[in-house]
Amino acid sequence: MLGIGIPELILILVIALVIFGPSKLPEIGAAIGKGIREFKKATSNIEESISNTDEDKE
């Protein structure tokens, strides 16, 4: 997908741990997860709307 391997992922997590500290990481992870879920829901709604519009034209 993005070409991120295990070493890069570990480096990113270590940098995040140093910057934000261990107490903030769960909050940040939850916020990122919620944002990704909302983005996926919005894109699926858009795709559904487009397919419904295409079906109406036929």
C-alpha positions as CSV (number, residue, x, y, z in Angstrom):
1,M,0.0,0.0,0.0
2,L,2.4,2.7,1.2
3,G,5.5,0.6,1.1
4,I,6.0,0.8,4.9
5,G,7.7,-2.2,6.3
6,I,8.1,-3.3,9.9
7,P,11.3,-1.3,10.6
8,E,9.7,1.9,9.4
9,L,6.6,1.2,11.4
10,I,8.6,0.6,14.5
11,L,10.6,3.9,13.9
12,I,7.4,5.8,13.5
13,L,5.9,4.4,16.7
14,V,9.1,5.1,18.7
15,I,9.1,8.7,17.5
16,A,5.4,9.1,18.4
17,L,6.2,7.7,21.8
18,V,9.0,10.2,22.4
19,I,6.9,13.1,21.1
20,F,3.6,12.4,22.8
21,G,4.5,10.2,25.7
22,P,2.9,6.9,26.7
23,S,-0.3,8.4,28.2
24,K,-1.4,10.2,25.1
25,L,-0.8,7.4,22.6
26,P,-4.1,5.5,23.2
27,E,-6.1,8.7,22.8
28,I,-4.3,9.6,19.6
29,G,-4.8,6.0,18.3
30,A,-8.5,6.1,19.1
31,A,-8.9,9.5,17.4
32,I,-7.1,8.3,14.3
33,G,-9.2,5.1,14.2
34,K,-12.4,7.1,14.5
35,G,-11.4,9.4,11.7
36,I,-10.5,6.5,9.4
37,R,-13.9,4.8,10.1
38,E,-15.8,8.1,9.4
39,F,-13.8,8.6,6.2
40,K,-14.6,5.0,5.0
41,K,-18.3,5.5,5.9
42,A,-18.4,8.8,3.9
43,T,-16.7,7.3,0.9
44,S,-19.0,4.3,0.9
45,N,-22.0,6.6,1.1
46,I,-20.7,8.6,-1.9
47,E,-20.1,5.4,-3.9
48,E,-23.6,4.2,-3.0
49,S,-25.1,7.6,-4.1
50,I,-23.2,7.4,-7.4
51,S,-24.3,3.9,-8.1
52,N,-27.9,4.8,-7.3
53,T,-27.7,7.7,-9.6
54,D,-26.4,5.5,-12.4
55,E,-29.2,3.0,-11.9
56,D,-31.8,5.7,-12.1
57,K,-30.4,6.9,-15.4
58,E,-30.9,3.4,-16.9
